[in-house]
Amino acid sequence: MTGDELADRYARLRRAAAALLEVTETVEVSLLHRDHLDGLAAALAEPGPSGVTVRKVVDPSLHLLSSRDYQSGTPDGAPRPFAGEARSIREDLALDDATEEPRGEWPDVWDPTLTEVQAMVVGTLLRELAARLVATGNSGGRELAVVVEEVADEVLAPTFVGAQR
């Protein structure tokens, strides 16, 4: 849903609430409902918030919901599009591969290890994420899904599941 669609929905809701208040002015309403209607009238009478920045609506089929870009200069952070996140992950992985130390340079205790079962669970979750990203129908989602699939393949490669491919 875009910001314009959301604003349109709020405008329609506001008109419906005003119409409800207009209709109930001439009708006898119970005390409990009258209190609720008075609260609705007070909410409609209040001007909109002044000086408050409106947060842009994040579309879950286009943007990550788990994080925002706070380096963009936007007070509440800008939504992170899938395509941008895919590029960022690819750059990080390329940098990691380029600076990777040859085997034996680091103590073995620093090497992260997963058991075969843990790797299969992580790989399965990554594949599920990739499928959900593709289902968004967004090109950025598909691009991020490719990166996630590559990471899933790398995690699954040393496991029984990876060996079957």
Buried (B, 14 or more C-beta within 10 A) or exposed (E): EEEEEEEEEEEEEEEEBEEBBEEBEEEEEEEEEEEEBEEBBEEEEEEEEEEEEEEBBBBEEBBBEEEBBEEEEBEEBBBBBBBBBBBBBBEEBEEEEEEEEEEEEEEEEEEEEBEEEEBBEBBBEBBEBBEEBBEBEBEBBBBBBEBBBBBBBBBBEEBEBBEEE
